[in-house]
Amino acid sequence: MQNSGEERRVAYVVSNELVKISSQLPSNRNRSFLVHSLVKAFGLLKPPGRDSVAGIQPLRPLPAQFKELSAYHDRDYLERLLQGEVYGATNDTQHTEYGLEEDCPAFPHLPDYVRYVAGATLAAARALKDDTADISVCWDGGRHHAQKARASGFCYVADCVLAILLLKRSLPATTERPLFRPRVMYLDFDLHFADGVSEAFYSSSKHSSSPQVLTLSIHHTAPGFFPVSHLAGLTDPQDSQFDPFTLSLPLERGASNKTFHRIWPLIEHVKDAFQPHYVVVQCGADGLSGDPYATWNWSLGGEGGMGWCVDRICHWPSRTLLLGGGGYNSPNVARAWTFLTSIALGRILPLDSDIPDHGAFPLYASSFTLDVPSGNIQDQNTDAYLERVDQVFAQVVDAIREKMRSSS
């Protein structure tokens, strides 16, 4: 990947309060601290030098207000979630009703966590909407399993959905321009299916005279693999419920750079057919080699690697929102999102860079370098399966184009 020559305005959402609160998330304790510490240690939060092509704008988020959260979430769920005594309550049937158990337990400062994560993602989206940034980065966001009235899969607040709702908001007609209805493409790289986001917008564009939202989740699915959803299988254009704007592309175990490189033209075709004004990218890192899930064998660098994919998105004409997501090897997540930050800035770090000396340095043993290389898991995505995916998505792209032509 080569540094681009164009000038980019990049917003990066961070604050001491956000890092402190996000680091308390039970599924990812201290991960936020590691991520932002490594980004800072590599000097990416400094103003650009003479030879840099992008400037960074640190954004300090404000906690989301109830009205902002209720743009999507159920009022009763929010009232339960945001009450101060939610942590420590026992034998509470409402905990079960709202999913506040097992993988989503109540924890100290949960109300603050919900407000700050939502506020962070909304701040990043607003920078794009207000034309103060071309790319916005919010690594504490990307909670793609949260439901309208229920926590799920380590996710308590549907910040991805809230961001899409903000970005798709129409701009009224003026004497100088007609009514503008922005189109938003959501692309999810997390190992797990983006059920919360996909279900939130399922059929909304299919039945609209002017489609505004398209979701595409690239993930792994198998019997018993979280989450269970009727939308998680390979999109079927022959299904009577087929929605060309709610797309699912599951990959088998061991998905590697080679597989992502193979499917990348399909993603480009979907983008070209939909022509989004905004792209929201969930950069879950649990598909990278070394994650405890040990399901995919994706690497950070190389053709088809995570960085390669994000670099291409950053060159699309759309404004781009980069969000975090899953990832349970926290040092590797910090490596990945630091590298992606450098890509967004056009100051791409060499993957053989030594980890700078900073407070979390010992956690990066044994390589003490930025790279997350592939492992030894065999890629089970066969040519036959990927040819089937090609055929399915050729029909999908035709359906998108037909719908877009009829709506224009």
For each residue, the residues with C-beta under 8 A, 3 or more apart:
1: 307 308 311 343 348
2: 348
3: 53 346 347 348
4: 8 53 314 315 346
5: 53
6: 53 346
7: 53 54 55
8: 4 53 54 55 134 135 314 344 345 346
9: 54 55 57 132 133 134 135
10: 54 55 56 57 133 134 135 136 137 344 345
11: 56 57 58 59 123 124 127 128 132 133 135 136 137
12: 39 45 56 57 58 59 136 137 341
13: 18 58 59 60 61 120 121 123 124 136 137 138 139 140 141
14: 18 19 36 45 58 59 60
15: 18 19 60 61
16: 19 20
17: 20 21 116
18: 13 14 15 21 22 32 61 116 117 120 140
19: 14 15 16 22 23 32 33 36 140
20: 16 17 23 24
21: 17 18 24 109 112 113 116 117
22: 18 19 25 31 32 113 116 117 140
23: 19 20 29 30 31 32 33
24: 20 21 29 107 108 109 113
25: 22 28 29 31 32 107 113 154
26: 29 105 107 154
27: 103 154 328
28: 25 31 32 154 327 328 330
29: 23 24 25 26
30: 23 33 34 330
31: 22 23 25 28 34 35 327 330 333 334
32: 18 19 22 23 25 28 35 36 139 140
33: 19 23 30 36 37 360
34: 30 31 37 38 330 331 333 334 360 363
35: 31 32 38 39 139 324 333 334 337 338
36: 14 19 32 33 39 40 139
37: 33 34 40 41 334 358 359 360
38: 34 35 41 42 334 335 338 355 358 360
39: 12 35 36 42 44 45 334 337 338 341
40: 36 37 43 44 45 358
41: 37 38 355 356 357 358
42: 38 39 338 342 349 353 356
43: 40 46
44: 39 40 56 338 341 342 345 347
45: 12 14 39 40 56 58
46: 43 56
47: 55 56
48: 52 53 54 55 56 345 347
49: 52
50:
51:
52: 48 49 55 345 346 347
53: 3 4 5 6 7 8 48 346 347
54: 7 8 9 10 48 344 345 346 347
55: 7 8 9 10 47 48 52
56: 10 11 12 44 45 46 47 48 345
57: 9 10 11 12 127 132 133
58: 11 12 13 14 45
59: 11 12 13 14 123 124 127 136
60: 13 14 15
61: 13 15 18 116 119 120 122 123
62: 119 123
63: 112 115 116 119
64: 68 69 114 115 116 118 119 122 162
65: 68 69 115
66: 69 70 78 82
67: 70 71
68: 64 65 71 118 119 122 162
69: 64 65 66 72 73 78 114 115 118 157 162
70: 66 67 73 75 78
71: 67 68 162 165 166
72: 69 148 158 161 162 165 200
73: 69 70 77 78 148 149 157 158
74: 77 78 148 149
75: 70 78 79
76: 79 80 149
77: 73 74 80 81 98 148 149 150
78: 66 69 70 73 74 75 81 82
79: 75 76 82 83
80: 76 77 83 86 94 98 100
81: 77 78 86 98 100 110 111 114 151 156 157
82: 66 78 79 86 111 114 115
83: 79 80 86 111
84: 111
85: 88 89
86: 80 81 82 83 89 100 106 110 111
87: 106 107 108 109 110
88: 85 106
89: 85 86 92 95 106
90:
91:
92: 89 95 96
93: 96 97
94: 80 97 98 100
95: 89 92 98 100 101 106
96: 92 93 99 100 101
97: 93 94 150
98: 77 80 81 94 95 149 150 151
99: 96 104 147 150 151 152
100: 80 81 86 94 95 96 104 105 106 151
101: 95 96 104 105
102: 105
103: 27 152 153 154
104: 99 100 101 151 152 153 154 155 156
105: 26 100 101 102
106: 86 87 88 89 95 100 110
107: 24 25 26 87 110 113
108: 24 87
109: 21 24 87 112 113
110: 81 86 87 106 107 113 114 156
111: 81 82 83 84 86 114 115
112: 21 63 109 115 116
113: 21 22 24 25 107 109 110 116 117 156
114: 64 69 81 82 110 111 117 118 156 157
115: 63 64 65 69 82 111 112 118 119
116: 17 18 21 22 61 63 64 112 113 119 120 140
117: 18 21 22 113 114 120 121 140 141 143 156 157 159
118: 64 68 69 114 115 121 122 157 159 162
119: 61 62 63 64 68 115 116 122 123
120: 13 18 61 116 117 123 124 138 140 141 159
121: 13 117 118 124 125 138 140 141 142 159 160 162 163 321 323
122: 61 64 68 118 119 125 126 159 162 163 166
123: 11 13 59 61 62 119 120 126 127 138
124: 11 13 59 120 121 127 128 136 137 138 141 163 321 323
125: 121 122 128 129 136 162 163 166 167 280 321
126: 122 123 129 130 166
127: 11 57 59 123 124 130 132 133 136
128: 11 124 125 131 133 134 136 167 278 319 320 321
129: 125 126 166 167 169
130: 126 127
131: 128
132: 9 11 57 127
133: 9 10 11 57 127 128 136 319
134: 8 9 10 128 319 320
135: 8 9 10 11 314 319 320 321 322 344
136: 10 11 12 13 59 124 125 127 128 133 319 320 321 322
137: 10 11 12 13 124 322 340 341 344
138: 13 120 121 123 124 141 142 321 322 323 324
139: 13 32 35 36 142 322 323 324 337
140: 13 18 19 22 32 116 117 120 121 324
141: 13 117 120 121 124 138 159 160 163 323 324
142: 121 138 139 159 160 190 282 283 284 323 324 325
143: 117 146 154 155 156 157 158 159 160 196 325
144: 155 158 160 188 190 192 194 195 196 197 282 284 325
145: 152 153 154 155 192 194 195 196 227
146: 143 150 151 152 153 155 156 157 158 159 161 196
147: 99 150 151 152 158 196 199
148: 72 73 74 77 158 200
149: 73 74 76 77 98
150: 77 97 98 99 146 147
151: 81 98 99 100 104 146 147 155 156
152: 99 103 104 145 146 147 155 195 196 227
153: 103 104 145 146 192 195 196 226 227
154: 25 26 27 28 103 104 143 145 326
155: 104 143 144 145 146 151 152 158 196
156: 81 104 110 113 114 117 143 146 151
157: 69 73 81 114 117 118 143 146 162
158: 72 73 143 144 146 147 148 155 161 162 196 197 200
159: 117 118 120 121 122 141 142 143 146 162 163 323
160: 121 141 142 143 144 163 164 186 194 196 197 280 282 323
161: 72 146 158 164 165 196 197 200 201
162: 64 68 69 71 72 118 121 122 125 157 158 159 165 166
163: 121 122 124 125 141 159 160 166 167 280 321 323
164: 160 161 167 168 184 186 197 201 213 280
165: 71 72 161 162 168 169
166: 71 122 125 126 129 162 163 169
167: 125 128 129 163 164 182 184 277 278 280 321
168: 164 165 181 182 183 184 212 213 278
169: 129 165 166 182
170: 179 180 181 182
171: 177 179 180 182
172: 179
173: 177 178 179 180
174: 177
175:
176:
177: 171 173 174 180
178: 173
179: 170 171 172 173
180: 170 171 173 177
181: 168 170 210 212
182: 167 168 169 170 171 212 277 278
183: 168 211 212 213 214 274 275 276 277 278
184: 164 167 168 212 213 214 276 277 278 279 280
185: 213 214 215 216 270 271 274 276 278 279 280 318
186: 160 164 194 197 201 213 214 215 216 279 280 282
187: 216 218 267 279 280 281 282 313
188: 144 194 197 215 216 217 218 219 281 282 284 325
189: 218 281 282 283 284 287 306 309 325
190: 142 144 194 217 219 282 284 286 287 325 326
191: 219 220 284 286 287 291 293 295 296 326
192: 144 145 153 219 220 225 226 227 284 286 326
193: 198 217 219 221 227 229 231 232 248 250
194: 144 145 160 186 188 190 197 198 215 217 219 282
195: 144 145 152 153 198 199 227 229 231 232
196: 143 144 145 146 147 152 153 155 158 160 161 199 200
197: 144 158 160 161 164 186 188 194 200 201 215 217 282
198: 193 194 195 201 202 215 217 229 231 246 248
199: 147 195 196 202 229 231
200: 72 148 158 161 196 197
201: 161 164 186 197 198 204 205 213 215 245 246
202: 198 199 231 243 246
203: 206 207 243 246
204: 201 207 208 212 213 245
205: 201 208 211 212 213 214 243 245 246 403
206: 203 211 243 244 245 246 403
207: 203 204
208: 204 205 211 212 407
209: 407
210: 181 407
211: 183 205 206 208 214 245 274 403 404 407
212: 168 181 182 183 184 204 205 208
213: 164 168 183 184 185 186 201 204 205 245
214: 183 184 185 186 205 211 245 246 247 270 274 276 400
215: 185 186 188 194 197 198 201 245 246 247
216: 185 186 187 188 247 248 249 267 270
217: 188 190 193 194 197 198 232 247 248 249
218: 187 188 189 249 250 251 263 267
219: 188 190 191 192 193 194 232 248 249 250 251
220: 191 192 225 250 251 252 253 255 287 295 296
221: 193 225 232 233 250
222: 225
223:
224:
225: 192 220 221 222
226: 153 192
227: 145 152 153 192 193 195 232
228: 232
229: 193 195 198 199 232
230: 233
231: 193 195 198 199 202 246 248
232: 193 195 217 219 221 227 228 229 248 250
233: 221 230 236 248 250
234: 248 249 250 388 389 392
235: 242 246 247 248 249 392 393 396
236: 233 239 242 392
237: 242 244 392 395 396 399
238: 242
239: 236 242
240:
241:
242: 235 236 237 238 239 399
243: 202 203 205 206 246
244: 206 237 247 396 399 400 403
245: 201 204 205 206 211 213 214 215 274 400 403
246: 198 201 202 203 205 206 214 215 231 235 243
247: 214 215 216 217 235 244 270 396
248: 193 198 216 217 219 231 232 233 234 235
249: 216 217 218 219 234 235 263 266 389 393
250: 193 218 219 220 221 232 233 234
251: 218 219 220 255 259 263 296 381
252: 220 255 379 380 381 382 385
253: 220 295 296 377 378 380
254: 295 296 297 377 378 379 380 381
255: 220 251 252 259 260 287 296 297 298 379 381
256: 259 260 296 297 298 299 304 374 379
257: 260 261 298 299 302 303 304 305 308 374
258: 261 262 304 379
259: 251 255 256 262 263 304 379 381 386
260: 255 256 257 263 264 298 304 305 308 309
261: 257 258 264 303 304 308
262: 258 259 304 381 386
263: 218 249 251 259 260 266 267 386 389
264: 260 261 267 268 304 309 312
265: 268 269
266: 249 263 269 270 389 390 393 397
267: 187 216 218 263 264 270 271
268: 264 265 271 272 312
269: 265 266 272 273 393 397
270: 185 214 216 247 266 267 273 274 393 396 397 400
271: 185 267 268 274 275 276 279 316 318
272: 268 269 275
273: 269 270 397 400 401 404
274: 183 185 211 214 245 270 271 400 404
275: 183 271 272 404
276: 183 184 185 214 271 279 318
277: 167 182 183 184 318 319
278: 128 167 168 182 183 184 185 318 319 320 321
279: 184 185 186 187 271 276 313 316 318 319 320 321
280: 125 160 163 164 167 184 185 186 187 320 321 323
281: 187 188 189 310 313 320 321 322 323
282: 142 144 160 186 187 188 189 190 194 197 323 324 325
283: 142 189 306 310 322 323 324 325 336 337 340
284: 142 144 188 189 190 191 192 287 324 325 326 327
285: 288 291 306 324 325 326 327 332 333 336 337
286: 190 191 192 291 293 295 325 326 327 328
287: 189 190 191 220 255 284 291 293 295 296 298
288: 285 291 296 298 299 300 306 327 329 332 336 372
289: 296 297 298 299 372 373 374 375 377
290: 329 332 372 375
291: 191 285 286 287 288 294 295 296 327 328 329 332
292: 328 329
293: 191 286 287 328
294: 291 377
295: 191 220 253 254 286 287 291 377
296: 191 220 251 253 254 255 256 287 288 289 291 377
297: 254 255 256 289 374 375 376 377 378 379
298: 255 256 257 260 287 288 289 305 306 374
299: 256 257 288 289 302 305 306 371 372 373 374
300: 288 305 306 307 335 336 339 351 370 371 372 373
301: 305 307 308 339 351 371 373
302: 257 299 305 308
303: 257 261 308
304: 256 257 258 259 260 261 262 264 308 309
305: 257 260 298 299 300 301 302 308 309
306: 189 283 285 288 298 299 300 309 310 336 340
307: 1 300 301 310 311 339 340 343 348
308: 1 257 260 261 301 302 303 304 305 311 312
309: 189 260 264 304 305 306 312 313
310: 281 283 306 307 313 314 322 340 343 344
311: 1 307 308 314 315 343 348
312: 264 268 308 309 315 316
313: 187 279 281 309 310 316 320
314: 4 8 135 310 311 320 343 344
315: 4 311 312
316: 271 279 312 313 320
317:
318: 185 271 276 277 278 279
319: 128 133 134 135 136 277 278 279
320: 128 134 135 136 278 279 280 281 313 314 316 344
321: 121 124 125 128 135 136 138 163 167 278 279 280 281
322: 135 136 137 138 139 281 283 310 340 344
323: 121 124 138 139 141 142 159 160 163 280 281 282 283
324: 35 138 139 140 141 142 282 283 284 285 327 333 337
325: 142 143 144 188 189 190 282 283 284 285 286
326: 154 190 191 192 284 285 286
327: 28 31 284 285 286 288 291 324 330 332 333 336
328: 27 28 286 291 292 293 333
329: 288 290 291 292 332 333
330: 28 30 31 34 327 333 334 363
331: 34 334 335 360 363 364
332: 285 288 290 291 327 329 335 336 372
333: 31 34 35 285 324 327 328 329 330 336 337
334: 31 34 35 37 38 39 330 331 337 338 360
335: 38 300 331 332 338 339 364 370 371 372
336: 283 285 288 300 306 327 332 333 339 340 372
337: 35 39 139 283 285 324 333 334 340 341
338: 35 38 39 42 44 334 335 341 342 349 370
339: 300 301 307 335 336 342 343 348 349 351 370
340: 137 283 306 307 310 322 336 337 343 344
341: 12 39 44 137 337 338 344 345
342: 42 44 338 339 345 347 348 349
343: 1 307 310 311 314 339 340 346 348
344: 8 10 54 135 137 310 314 320 322 340 341
345: 8 10 44 48 52 54 56 341 342
346: 3 4 6 8 52 53 54 343
347: 3 44 48 52 53 54 342
348: 1 2 3 307 311 339 342 343
349: 42 338 339 342 353 370
350: 353 370
351: 300 301 339 369 370 371
352: 369 370 371
353: 42 349 350 369 370
354: 368 369 370
355: 38 41 361 364 368 369 370
356: 41 42 361
357: 41 361
358: 37 38 40 41 361
359: 37
360: 33 34 37 38 331 334 363 364
361: 355 356 357 358 364 368
362: 365
363: 34 330 331 360
364: 331 335 355 360 361 367 368 369
365: 362 368
366:
367: 364 371
368: 354 355 361 364 365
369: 351 352 353 354 355 364
370: 300 335 338 339 349 350 351 352 353 354 355
371: 299 300 301 335 351 352 367
372: 288 289 290 299 300 332 335 336
373: 289 299 300 301
374: 256 257 289 297 298 299
375: 289 290 297
376: 297
377: 253 254 289 294 295 296 297
378: 253 254 297
379: 252 254 255 256 258 259 297
380: 252 253 254
381: 251 252 254 255 259 262 385 386
382: 252 385 386
383: 386 387
384: 387 388
385: 252 381 382 388 389
386: 259 262 263 381 382 383 389 390
387: 383 384 390 391
388: 234 384 385 391 392
389: 234 249 263 266 385 386 392 393
390: 266 386 387 393 394
391: 387 388 394 395
392: 234 235 236 237 388 389 395 396
393: 235 249 266 269 270 389 390 396 397
394: 390 391 397 398
395: 237 391 392 398 399
396: 235 237 244 247 270 392 393 399 400
397: 266 269 270 273 393 394 400 401
398: 394 395 401 402
399: 237 242 244 395 396 402 403
400: 214 244 245 270 273 274 396 397 403 404
401: 273 397 398 404 405
402: 398 399 405 406
403: 205 206 211 244 245 399 400 406 407
404: 211 273 274 275 400 401 407 408
405: 401 402 408
406: 402 403
407: 208 209 210 211 403 404
408: 404 405
